[in-house]
Amino acid sequence: MNKTSLLDAIKAVKENERFASASYWDASKKVQSPTGKQVFEELSKFEEYHFNRLTDLENSLKQDNRFIEYEGRDFPLPPKLDVPA
């Protein structure tokens, strides 16, 4: 894969991450459950983190022609739900 097609792929994936983050954020504003709200907000932040790291990668490739180290991000688990059977 050449540099141009890699940058094109990064741009496409960034758009997917941006869309996912916005969709989760919108869902967090619509859901009534506090736990559901928390889960959607965390998912939005998770996708935003991916977007930011992809932006860092894109900039590094453009400016220095080098890859960056990817530092993963933990996803906090929501509290347990007691759902009656």
ZIFEN-V468201 format. One line per field, one symbol per residue. phi: phi as a letter, one per 20 degrees, with the letter a starting at -180 (. if undefined). psi: psi as a letter, one per 40 degrees, with the letter a starting at -180 (. if undefined). burial: 1 if it has 24 or more other C-alpha atoms within 12 Angstrom, else 0. A space follows every 10 residues. Layout:
BEGIN
phi: ???
psi: ???
burial: ???
END
This chain:
BEGIN
phi: .effffffff fffgffffff ffffffffed fefgffgfff ffffffffff gffffffgff ffedlcedfe dfcfdfffff dedff
psi: hidddddddd dddddddddd dddddddded idhddddddd dddddddddd dddddddddd dddefiiihh hihihhiiii hhhi.
burial: 0000001001 0011001101 1101100100 0000000111 1111111111 1111111100 0000000000 0000000000 00000
END
